[in-house]
């Protein structure tokens, strides 16, 4: 039977890191409302009861993803390596250029004047699925009692993000809208730009994307496109988890829609999208066929799954937790 309250050791492991996190954020970044929200939600779920405590611990991969993304503000990628603006633009034009009236345009430049209301609306819908759909999928797996596949998905999602973040530092790159609006000279602290997604806001008379991209701390993080990667991870684990066929079809539709939107809206080059897809597939392969086969990581993963499992699942998981399919 699950204990109504965490043990003293569990309480220490949950509370002290969150307090340390808030202190470090205040020192290096400056506390915002979302920092308190992350820490407060985790601790609330952890202490409210055994079922919520399991959920809090299960959500840690997504919490770590948010923390890692936020902490890139401390040491921006453009302080590590030079920013690529023109090289990526010229490569896109060479590989995927579209000739119009004797002039070669990158696909994003072509779509800037060639757009329509239906496409603008669908582009906004697709891009709003970027993070919410994968996280909702993970929570659905968890609530359906598929805790093992949930944790594989959530951890792979985190791992793919970490690979993508490393890519940001290896090759800082400007998005297409930057080259189209500012030219090829890098201008640090350039504010985020909604680009073609602004048309969605205009259609609905709202500021959804303006509010999202207005908070973007670093616009020079185009390679790889994690927009292109997330639904790849979700679709792969929907297949691994033997989810319903209709769900796989929906995920595939959203995935391709996000790839198209990234280019249509001027937020990513085709090169970025292809590298984002590669990042997802390579990350999943390394995680599933490499990391999970390492003894220390497998033992940690097994204990993690058993901790978040329901009582009915524990017996089955004790017998089959070594099977990762």
N, C-alpha and C positions, 0 to 999 in steps of 0.2 A: 504493500500500500504506500502511495506517495505521501511524504510528509507535508503538512500544511505550510510549514515554514522552512526556509533553507537552513542548512547547518551553518555553524559559525564559519567554517572554512569556505563554504560556498559563498556566504555573504561577503567575506573578505575578498575573494577572487572576483566578485561582481562589482563591489562598491569602490574599492581602492583604485582599480584601473580607470573607472569612469571619473573619479575625482581628479586623478592624475591627468587624464585627458583634458578636462576642463581647465586645469591650471596651465598646462602646456599651451593650449589654444589661446588663453588670455595673454600669455607671454609672447608667443610668436605670431599670432594672427589677429587676435582680438575677438572676444566673444560676441556671437550674434544669437538671435533667437533660435535659429535652427540647431545650434550647438546644444543649447539647453533642452531643446525638443528631443534630440537623439538620446542624450544621457537620461533625461527624465522618463521618456517612454520605456527605455530598456529597464531602468530600475523599478519603474511602476509595475511592469509585467513580471519582473523577477520576484518581487515581494508579494504580489497580490494573491498568489496561489500556485499550487503545483502545476496545473495545466498551463497557466500563463508563463510560469517560470521556464518550462520546456520550450515554449514558443520564443521567449526572449533569447534563450541560448541558441535556438535554431536560426534566429535572424542575424546572428553575429557576422556571417559572411557578407550580408548586405550592408550591415553597419560599418564593417571594415572597409568595404568599397567606398562608401560615402566619406569616411574619414580620410582615406588615402587620396581621393580626388581633391578634397578640400586642402590637404596639406601640400599639394603641389604649388600652392600660393607662396609658401615659405621660400622656396628656391626655384624660381621659374626656369623652364627648359631653355629659354633663350639666353640664360646666363651660363649654360653649359656648352652649347654648340650654336653656330650661326644659323640664322633663320633662312630657310629656302622659300623664296617668293617666285623669282623668275624661272629657275630651273624646273620646278614642278609644272609651272604654267606652260613652258615650252615643250616639255615632255608630253603633256596632255594634248597639246595642239598637234604634235608630231604623230602621236599614236591614234588619237580619236578625233582629229580636227574635222570640222564640217565646212565645206566651201560654199559660200553664199555670195553671189555677184562678184566672183573673182577674189574674195577675201576669205581667208581661213579663220574660223572661229572655234574656240573650245565649246563643247556642248553647253556649258553653263551660259556662255555668251549668246548662244543661239536661243536658248529657252527664255532669256531675260525679256525679249520683246515678243516671243512666240509662246504665249500662254493663254489659258482660257479659264473661265469661272469654275467649271467642274473640276478641272485639274488642280486649280488653286485650293479648292475645298478639300479634295481628297489628299493632297499633299500635306495639309495641316493635320488631317485626321491620322494619316500614317505616322507622321513625326511625333504626334502626341502618344503614340503607342510605344515609343522607343524604350523607355524604362518601365512604365506602369505594367505593360503586358508581361514581360519576363518576371517581374516581382510578383504579380498576381498569379502567374502560373506556378511559381515556387510555393506560394502560400496555399494554393489549391492542392498541390501535391502533398503538402504537409497535413492539411485538414482531411484529406482523403485517406490518411494513414500510410502513405507511401513515403515514409521517413527516410529510408535509405536512398531512394532515387532523388528525393528532395535534396538531401545533403550533397549528393554527387553533383546535382545541377547547381546548387548555390555556391559550392566550392569551386566548380569549374568556371562559373560566372565571375567570381572574384579573381581567379587565376588569369582568365582571359583579359580582364581589366588591367591587371598588373603588367602583363605583357604589353598591352597597348600603352600604358603610362610610360613604360621603359622606351617604347618606340617614340613617344613625344620628345623624350630627352635625347635620344640618339639622333633624331632628325626633326628638329622644330620646323614646321611648315605652315605657311599661310593658306587659308582657304581661298577658293576662287573669287568670292565676293571682294576679298581684300585687294587682289590684283586688279579687279575690274573697277574698284572705287579709288584706290590709293596708288596704283602703279606698283613698281617693283622694289621700292625702297622701304625696308622695314621701319615702322614707326612704333616704338614701344608704348605700352599702355593704351593702345588703340581700343576703343570701346567695342563691345560685342555688337553684332549687326544681325537683324532678322533676315536680311536679304529677301529672297522671294517669298518667304513665309509671312512677310508683312501683309501680303495680299489676303491671307486667311484672316488675319486680325481685322482688316478693312471690311471683309465680307460679313463678319459676325459683329462688327462694331465693338470689339474688345481689344485687350492688350495682352493676350496670353503669351505670344512669342516675344513681344517686346519686354515683358517682365522676366521671361526666362533668359533671353540673351543679354538683357541689360545687366545681369549679374555675372556674366562671363568674365572671369578674372584674366584669362589668357586666350587670345584668339589664335595664337600660333601653335595649334595642336590638331592639325588636320590629318596627320599620318600616324597610325592607321585610323580609319573611320570606325570608331566603336559604335556609331549609329548602325553601321552595316553589320557589326559583329553580334549584337545582342540577340536578335531573333534567330540567328544561326544556332546559337547555343540553346535557345528555347526549343527550336524545332528538333535538333539532334536528341535532346533529352526527352522530348515528347515521343520520339521514335523508340529510344532505349526503354522508356517506361511503358511502352505498348499502350499509349493513350488512344482515344477514339480517332478514327480516320478523319472525321469532320474537323477535329481540333488541329490535326496536322495540316489539313488543307487551309484552314484559317490562318495558322501560323505562317505557312508558306506564302500565302497571299499578302499578309502584313509585311513579311520579310522582303519580298520583291518590291512591294510598295515603298518601303523605307529606302531601299537601294535607289529606286527611281527618284524619290523625293530629294534625296541628298544631292543629286545632280541637277534636277529640275529647279530646285530652290537656290542653287548657287552656293551651297554650303560645303560641298565636297567635289573633288575631281573623280572621274572614273577610277583613276589610279588609287586614290584613297579608299574607295569602296572595295576594290579588289584586294587591297592589302588588309582591310578590315575583315573580310571574309576569310582570308588566309590566316590572320591572327586568331580568329575563333576556332578554325579547324585544327590548326597546329596546337593551340592551347588545350583543346579537348583531348587531342591525341596524346600529348605529353602527360596530361593529368591522368587519363584513364589507363594508358599503357605503360607509363613510366612511374609517376609519383605514387599511385595507388599500389604499385608492386614493391615499393620500398618498405621494409619491415616496420620501421619506426612510424612512418606515416600511416601505414595500414592499421597498426595497433591504435594509433590516435583516432583514426577515422572510425574504427569499430567501437571504441569507447564513446565517441561523440554520438554515433547513431543510437547506441543503447541508452544513453542519457536522455535523448529527446523522444525515444519510442514510448508508445502507450503500453500499459501493462499487458494487453492482449498480444502485442507485437513482440514483446521481449523474448518469449519462448522460441518463437519462429526465427527471430533474428539471431538468437544464440546459436542456432543450428546452421543457419544459412548465411550469416553475415560475411563470410569469406567469399561468397559468390557474387561477383559484380556484374550481373546481367539479369 
